[in-house]
Amino acid sequence: MNKVEILEKAYRLGFQGEHDVRGCAQCTIAAVQDALGIQNDIVYKSASGLAGGAGECIDGNCGGVSGGIIAMSMFFGRTREEEASKKGRADKYVSFRMAAALHDKYMEKYGTVICGEIHKKIYGRAFNLRNDEDKQAFRDAGAHEREDGCCAAVGDGARWAAELILDEIEAQGLTLEDFQYLIDTKK
């Protein structure tokens, strides 16, 4: 599969995951992992509480952003073992650079990275996802049905994160095979 096909797959999987399963951060991570063939359930599980701006509070980052950052950091973040070393510091700043690039892509398209503000841009208002009536209004507004809704924001996050990962892999002279150690074999 070439890069364009991988990025299209990441978008499609992110969109479809949010449509079918829900949980924007986890759907972003799953889409990136599946598109790149590096699946790790512990990393996926770690994003469980990040949906709807974290705990459905809507005032935090869009799950497409937070899930994308987690997926990118899975590949290029620092480890505890190397956290104080020169390599650990360098790895931290690679992940910072990648996170900033993802942030900037969201800012360019949506004008924000905040969940509730993305709601306003897409639906004309924010929805309190911790209130059952407002959550139903969110659904009624097409939250998971509209082509330009939250599913698209997740698809964008998955595609952009996968693109940033592939670009960094290429820049560092690596291949996806160099990351096979990340695959969770304890399923």
DRENDO-1510 file (C-alpha; in Angstrom, 1 decimal, always signed):
<recs>
REC; n; res; u; v; w
REC; 1; MET; +0.0; +0.0; +0.0 .
REC; 2; ASN; +1.4; +3.4; -0.9 .
REC; 3; LYS; +1.3; +6.5; +1.3 .
REC; 4; VAL; -1.8; +8.0; -0.3 .
REC; 5; GLU; -3.7; +4.7; +0.2 .
REC; 6; ILE; -2.6; +4.5; +3.8 .
REC; 7; LEU; -3.8; +8.0; +4.5 .
REC; 8; GLU; -7.1; +7.4; +2.8 .
REC; 9; LYS; -7.5; +4.2; +4.8 .
REC; 10; ALA; -6.7; +6.1; +8.1 .
REC; 11; TYR; -9.4; +8.7; +7.3 .
REC; 12; ARG; -11.9; +6.0; +6.3 .
REC; 13; LEU; -11.3; +3.9; +9.4 .
REC; 14; GLY; -11.4; +7.0; +11.7 .
REC; 15; PHE; -14.7; +8.2; +10.1 .
REC; 16; GLN; -16.2; +4.7; +10.2 .
REC; 17; GLY; -15.0; +4.0; +13.8 .
REC; 18; GLU; -16.6; +7.2; +15.1 .
REC; 19; HIS; -19.8; +6.5; +13.2 .
REC; 20; ASP; -20.1; +2.9; +14.4 .
REC; 21; VAL; -18.3; +2.7; +17.8 .
REC; 22; ARG; -17.9; +6.2; +19.1 .
REC; 23; GLY; -15.1; +7.5; +21.3 .
REC; 24; CYS; -13.3; +10.0; +19.2 .
REC; 25; ALA; -9.8; +9.6; +20.7 .
REC; 26; GLN; -9.9; +5.8; +20.6 .
REC; 27; CYS; -11.3; +5.8; +17.1 .
REC; 28; THR; -8.4; +8.0; +15.9 .
REC; 29; ILE; -5.8; +5.7; +17.5 .
REC; 30; ALA; -7.4; +2.6; +16.1 .
REC; 31; ALA; -7.6; +4.1; +12.6 .
REC; 32; VAL; -3.9; +5.1; +12.7 .
REC; 33; GLN; -2.8; +1.8; +14.2 .
REC; 34; ASP; -4.9; -0.2; +11.7 .
REC; 35; ALA; -3.8; +1.8; +8.7 .
REC; 36; LEU; -0.1; +1.4; +9.7 .
REC; 37; GLY; -0.4; -2.2; +10.8 .
REC; 38; ILE; +0.9; -1.5; +14.3 .
REC; 39; GLN; -1.8; -2.3; +16.8 .
REC; 40; ASN; -1.4; -1.9; +20.5 .
REC; 41; ASP; -4.4; -2.3; +22.7 .
REC; 42; ILE; -2.8; -0.8; +25.8 .
REC; 43; VAL; -2.3; +2.5; +23.9 .
REC; 44; TYR; -5.8; +2.2; +22.6 .
REC; 45; LYS; -7.2; +1.6; +26.0 .
REC; 46; SER; -5.3; +4.5; +27.5 .
REC; 47; ALA; -7.5; +6.9; +25.5 .
REC; 48; SER; -10.8; +5.6; +26.9 .
REC; 49; GLY; -11.6; +8.8; +28.9 .
REC; 50; LEU; -10.6; +11.3; +26.2 .
REC; 51; ALA; -13.9; +11.3; +24.2 .
REC; 52; GLY; -15.8; +14.6; +23.9 .
REC; 53; GLY; -13.0; +16.8; +25.0 .
REC; 54; ALA; -12.2; +14.4; +27.9 .
REC; 55; GLY; -15.0; +12.8; +29.9 .
REC; 56; GLU; -17.5; +14.4; +27.5 .
REC; 57; CYS; -16.8; +17.8; +29.2 .
REC; 58; ILE; -16.3; +19.4; +25.7 .
REC; 59; ASP; -13.9; +22.1; +26.9 .
REC; 60; GLY; -10.8; +20.0; +26.2 .
REC; 61; ASN; -9.1; +19.0; +23.0 .
REC; 62; CYS; -11.1; +17.2; +20.3 .
REC; 63; GLY; -10.5; +13.5; +20.5 .
REC; 64; GLY; -9.1; +13.5; +17.0 .
REC; 65; VAL; -6.3; +15.8; +18.3 .
REC; 66; SER; -5.7; +13.9; +21.6 .
REC; 67; GLY; -5.9; +10.5; +19.9 .
REC; 68; GLY; -3.7; +11.6; +17.1 .
REC; 69; ILE; -1.1; +12.9; +19.5 .
REC; 70; ILE; -1.1; +9.6; +21.4 .
REC; 71; ALA; -0.8; +7.7; +18.2 .
REC; 72; MET; +2.2; +9.8; +17.1 .
REC; 73; SER; +3.8; +9.6; +20.5 .
REC; 74; MET; +3.5; +5.8; +20.4 .
REC; 75; PHE; +6.0; +5.9; +17.6 .
REC; 76; PHE; +8.1; +8.9; +18.5 .
REC; 77; GLY; +7.7; +9.7; +22.2 .
REC; 78; ARG; +10.3; +9.3; +24.9 .
REC; 79; THR; +10.4; +6.2; +27.1 .
REC; 80; ARG; +10.8; +6.2; +30.9 .
REC; 81; GLU; +14.1; +4.5; +30.5 .
REC; 82; GLU; +15.5; +7.3; +28.4 .
REC; 83; GLU; +13.5; +10.2; +29.9 .
REC; 84; ALA; +16.6; +12.1; +31.3 .
REC; 85; SER; +19.0; +11.1; +28.5 .
REC; 86; LYS; +20.0; +13.1; +25.5 .
REC; 87; LYS; +18.0; +10.7; +23.3 .
REC; 88; GLY; +14.9; +11.0; +25.6 .
REC; 89; ARG; +15.0; +14.8; +25.4 .
REC; 90; ALA; +15.4; +14.6; +21.6 .
REC; 91; ASP; +12.5; +12.2; +21.3 .
REC; 92; LYS; +10.3; +14.4; +23.5 .
REC; 93; TYR; +10.9; +17.3; +21.2 .
REC; 94; VAL; +10.1; +15.2; +18.1 .
REC; 95; SER; +6.7; +14.5; +19.7 .
REC; 96; PHE; +6.3; +18.1; +20.6 .
REC; 97; ARG; +6.9; +19.1; +17.0 .
REC; 98; MET; +4.5; +16.5; +15.7 .
REC; 99; ALA; +1.8; +17.5; +18.2 .
REC; 100; ALA; +2.2; +21.1; +17.2 .
REC; 101; ALA; +1.9; +20.2; +13.5 .
REC; 102; LEU; -1.3; +18.3; +14.2 .
REC; 103; HIS; -2.6; +21.2; +16.2 .
REC; 104; ASP; -1.9; +23.6; +13.3 .
REC; 105; LYS; -3.8; +21.4; +10.9 .
REC; 106; TYR; -6.9; +21.5; +13.1 .
REC; 107; MET; -6.5; +25.2; +13.5 .
REC; 108; GLU; -6.3; +25.7; +9.8 .
REC; 109; LYS; -9.4; +23.6; +9.0 .
REC; 110; TYR; -11.6; +24.1; +12.2 .
REC; 111; GLY; -10.2; +27.3; +13.7 .
REC; 112; THR; -9.7; +25.5; +17.0 .
REC; 113; VAL; -8.7; +22.2; +18.7 .
REC; 114; ILE; -11.4; +22.4; +21.4 .
REC; 115; CYS; -14.2; +19.9; +21.2 .
REC; 116; GLY; -17.1; +22.3; +22.0 .
REC; 117; GLU; -15.7; +25.0; +19.6 .
REC; 118; ILE; -15.5; +22.4; +16.8 .
REC; 119; HIS; -19.2; +21.6; +17.6 .
REC; 120; LYS; -20.0; +25.3; +17.1 .
REC; 121; LYS; -18.2; +25.4; +13.8 .
REC; 122; ILE; -19.9; +22.3; +12.5 .
REC; 123; TYR; -23.3; +22.4; +14.1 .
REC; 124; GLY; -23.7; +26.1; +15.0 .
REC; 125; ARG; -23.7; +25.4; +18.8 .
REC; 126; ALA; -21.9; +23.3; +21.4 .
REC; 127; PHE; -23.6; +20.4; +23.1 .
REC; 128; ASN; -23.3; +19.4; +26.8 .
REC; 129; LEU; -22.6; +15.8; +26.3 .
REC; 130; ARG; -23.0; +15.1; +30.0 .
REC; 131; ASN; -26.7; +16.1; +29.8 .
REC; 132; ASP; -28.9; +13.4; +28.2 .
REC; 133; GLU; -31.2; +15.9; +26.5 .
REC; 134; ASP; -28.4; +17.8; +25.0 .
REC; 135; LYS; -26.6; +14.6; +24.0 .
REC; 136; GLN; -29.7; +13.6; +22.1 .
REC; 137; ALA; -29.8; +17.0; +20.5 .
REC; 138; PHE; -26.2; +16.4; +19.4 .
REC; 139; ARG; -27.3; +13.1; +17.8 .
REC; 140; ASP; -30.3; +14.7; +16.2 .
REC; 141; ALA; -28.0; +17.4; +14.7 .
REC; 142; GLY; -26.2; +14.6; +12.9 .
REC; 143; ALA; -23.2; +14.2; +15.1 .
REC; 144; HIS; -22.4; +10.8; +13.7 .
REC; 145; GLU; -24.3; +10.9; +10.4 .
REC; 146; ARG; -23.2; +14.1; +8.7 .
REC; 147; GLU; -20.3; +13.9; +6.3 .
REC; 148; ASP; -18.8; +17.0; +7.8 .
REC; 149; GLY; -19.6; +16.1; +11.5 .
REC; 150; CYS; -17.5; +14.6; +14.3 .
REC; 151; CYS; -16.8; +11.5; +12.2 .
REC; 152; ALA; -14.9; +13.8; +9.7 .
REC; 153; ALA; -13.0; +15.4; +12.5 .
REC; 154; VAL; -11.9; +12.0; +13.7 .
REC; 155; GLY; -11.0; +10.9; +10.1 .
REC; 156; ASP; -9.0; +14.1; +9.7 .
REC; 157; GLY; -7.1; +13.5; +12.9 .
REC; 158; ALA; -6.3; +9.9; +11.9 .
REC; 159; ARG; -5.2; +10.9; +8.4 .
REC; 160; TRP; -3.1; +13.8; +9.6 .
REC; 161; ALA; -1.5; +11.8; +12.4 .
REC; 162; ALA; -0.7; +8.9; +10.0 .
REC; 163; GLU; +0.8; +11.4; +7.6 .
REC; 164; LEU; +3.0; +13.0; +10.2 .
REC; 165; ILE; +4.1; +9.5; +11.4 .
REC; 166; LEU; +5.0; +8.5; +7.9 .
REC; 167; ASP; +6.8; +11.7; +7.2 .
REC; 168; GLU; +8.9; +11.3; +10.4 .
REC; 169; ILE; +9.7; +7.7; +9.6 .
REC; 170; GLU; +10.9; +8.8; +6.2 .
REC; 171; ALA; +12.9; +11.8; +7.6 .
REC; 172; GLN; +14.6; +9.5; +10.1 .
REC; 173; GLY; +15.4; +6.8; +7.5 .
REC; 174; LEU; +13.2; +4.2; +9.2 .
REC; 175; THR; +10.5; +1.9; +8.0 .
REC; 176; LEU; +7.3; +0.7; +9.6 .
REC; 177; GLU; +9.1; -2.6; +10.2 .
REC; 178; ASP; +11.3; -0.8; +12.7 .
REC; 179; PHE; +8.2; -0.3; +14.9 .
REC; 180; GLN; +7.1; -4.0; +15.0 .
REC; 181; TYR; +8.1; -4.0; +18.7 .
REC; 182; LEU; +5.1; -1.8; +19.5 .
REC; 183; ILE; +2.6; -4.5; +18.5 .
REC; 184; ASP; +0.8; -5.7; +21.5 .
REC; 185; THR; +1.1; -9.5; +21.6 .
REC; 186; LYS; -0.8; -9.9; +24.9 .
REC; 187; LYS; -4.3; -9.7; +23.5 .
</recs>
